[in-house]
Amino acid sequence: MKHFFKYSIVFIAILSLNLQVSCQEKSADDLSFFENYQNENSDNQSGSENEFKLPKIDLSHWKVTLPIGRPIEVAPPEILSYATNETLKPFFYNDSIKGALVFYTYPNASTANSSYSRTELREQLVPGSNSTNWTFEQGGTMKGTLEVAEMSKDASGNYYRTIIMQIHGILTNAQKELIGAADNNAPPMLKIYWVNGQIRIKTKVLKDLNSTDTEMLHEEAWGDDSGYTFPEYVGFDKFTLEIKVSSGRMEVILNEKASVVYENIHIQKWGIFENYFKAGNYFQSKEKESFAKVKYYELDVTH
C-alpha cells in the first residue's frame, strides 16, 4: 500500500509537469498565431493604403467654377486644399481608388453669358488672376486622360451631353474699351463635347471674312462650324484628348491616334484674340434631377 501511494504521487507529479509544459507550448503557439495575424493584417492594411491613388494634376494654375452661388469660384492657393474644402467637396473631389479627380455637376447656378451649370477648371497663367492669357502665335498644348463616369438621361431615354474641354477667347482691356464691351468675354474657339459616348468638336468661323480687326472683336461676328465627330466610340471608358495650337493651326487628337486639324483662314483670323484652356464638366442640361460626373486622371498644359 505504501508503494502504491508512493507511485501515485510520482505519477501525479509527472502528469502535472506534462500539463504545464503543454500549456506553455499552447500559450506560445497562441502568441505566435496572434503575432502572425497582426503581421498579416498589417500587410493587408498597408497594401490597401498603397492602393489609394491621386490624380496627376497640378492645380496651381487653375481655378474651378462650381454650380452653386453666383456661381462660386475657387482659385489658387485655396484650390490646392480642395480635399479638405467643405465647399468644394460635393463637386470637386478625389476618387482615390481610381486615382481620378471627380467633376460632379447638375443644373443650378450658371456663369455670365451662359445658361448652363458647370464644375470646370479655368487656366490661369498667373495663379489667382484672369488677366494674363496667351495667343495662338504663342501656342499651347493641353492633354488629359479622362472618362465620363456617369450621365443621366432625358425623358426619351437619351443621354445628356457635356463639354469636357475648351479653348475660350478673351478680350484684352484695350479691346474691351475699343468696342465698348460690358466685359472681357469673347467666344470659345473650341468646344469638345461628350455626346452619346462619342467625342464631338465644334469650332468658330468668321461670318464675314472681310470683317475689320475691330469688327472681328464682336462676339456676333463669329458663328459655329458644322462640327466633327470622331468615329471611335469611347462610351464610359477612359480615353485621352490632346489639343495642340500654334500660329494659324489647331489640332485635336483622340487616344493618340485619331486626329483632326484646323488650319484655315478662320484660325488665322482668330489670332486677334487671347485665349485660355478649360477642362472639366460643363453640363448641357437645365432639367431638374439631371446630372453628370466626369473623372480626370491626368491633365497637363504647356506653353
MODAUR-V781697 format. One record per pair of residues at least 24 apart in sequence whose C-alpha atoms are under 7 Angstrom apart, sorted by the first residue. I is the first residue (numbers start at 0). GAP is how many residues later the second one is. D is the distance in whole Angstrom. If there is no record, write none. Layout:
# MODAUR-V781697
i gap d
I GAP D
I GAP D
This chain:
# MODAUR-V781697
i gap d
50 46 7
51 44 5
51 45 5
52 43 5
52 44 6
52 45 6
52 46 4
53 42 6
53 45 4
53 46 6
54 44 5
54 45 5
54 46 6
54 242 5
54 243 6
55 241 6
55 242 5
55 243 7
56 241 6
56 242 5
56 243 7
59 67 6
60 62 6
60 63 5
60 64 6
60 65 7
60 66 5
61 59 6
61 60 5
61 61 5
61 62 5
62 58 5
62 59 5
62 60 7
62 61 7
63 55 7
63 56 5
63 57 4
63 58 6
64 53 7
64 54 5
64 55 5
64 56 7
65 52 6
65 53 5
66 38 6
66 39 7
66 41 6
66 42 5
66 43 6
66 50 5
66 51 5
66 52 6
67 40 6
67 41 5
68 40 6
69 39 6
70 38 5
70 39 6
70 40 6
74 53 5
75 51 6
75 52 5
90 28 7
98 198 6
99 195 6
99 196 5
99 197 4
100 194 5
100 195 5
100 196 6
101 191 7
101 192 6
101 193 4
101 194 7
102 177 6
102 178 6
102 190 6
102 191 5
102 192 6
103 188 6
103 189 5
103 190 7
104 178 7
104 186 6
104 187 6
104 188 7
105 184 6
105 185 4
105 186 7
106 178 6
106 179 5
106 180 7
106 181 7
115 167 6
115 168 6
115 169 7
115 170 7
116 165 6
116 166 6
117 163 6
117 164 4
117 165 6
118 161 6
118 162 5
118 163 6
119 158 7
119 159 6
119 160 4
119 161 5
119 162 6
120 157 5
120 158 5
120 159 6
121 155 6
121 156 5
121 157 7
122 153 6
122 154 5
122 155 6
132 141 6
132 142 6
132 143 6
133 140 5
133 141 5
133 142 7
134 136 6
134 138 6
134 139 5
134 140 6
135 109 6
135 110 5
135 111 5
135 112 7
135 135 6
136 109 6
136 110 4
136 134 7
137 108 7
138 106 5
138 107 4
138 108 7
138 164 6
139 104 6
139 105 5
139 106 7
139 162 6
139 163 4
140 102 6
140 103 5
140 104 6
140 160 6
140 161 5
140 162 7
141 100 6
141 101 5
141 102 7
141 158 6
141 159 4
141 160 7
142 98 6
142 99 4
142 100 6
142 156 6
142 157 5
142 158 7
143 96 6
143 97 5
143 98 6
143 154 5
143 155 4
143 156 6
144 93 7
144 94 6
144 95 4
144 96 7
144 151 6
144 152 5
144 153 5
144 154 7
145 92 5
145 93 6
145 94 6
145 149 5
145 150 4
145 151 6
146 89 6
146 90 6
146 91 4
146 92 6
146 147 6
146 148 5
146 149 7
147 88 5
147 145 6
147 146 4
147 147 6
148 87 6
148 144 6
148 145 5
148 146 6
149 142 6
149 143 5
150 140 6
150 141 5
150 142 6
151 138 6
151 139 6
151 140 6
158 37 6
159 124 7
159 125 7
160 32 7
160 33 6
160 34 5
160 122 7
160 123 6
161 31 6
161 32 6
161 119 6
161 120 5
161 121 4
161 122 5
162 28 7
162 29 6
162 30 4
162 31 6
162 118 6
162 119 5
162 120 6
163 28 6
163 29 6
163 30 7
163 115 6
163 116 5
163 117 5
163 118 7
164 26 6
164 27 5
164 113 6
164 114 4
164 115 7
165 24 5
165 25 5
165 26 6
165 111 6
165 112 5
165 113 6
166 24 7
166 108 7
166 109 6
166 110 5
166 111 6
167 107 5
167 108 5
167 109 6
168 104 6
168 105 6
168 106 4
168 107 7
169 103 6
169 104 5
169 105 6
170 102 7
170 103 7
185 33 6
186 32 6
196 36 6
196 37 5
196 38 4
196 39 7
197 31 7
197 32 7
197 34 7
197 35 5
197 36 6
197 37 7
198 30 6
198 31 6
199 27 7
199 28 6
199 29 4
199 30 6
200 26 6
200 27 5
200 28 6
201 25 5
201 26 7
202 24 7
204 61 5
205 60 6
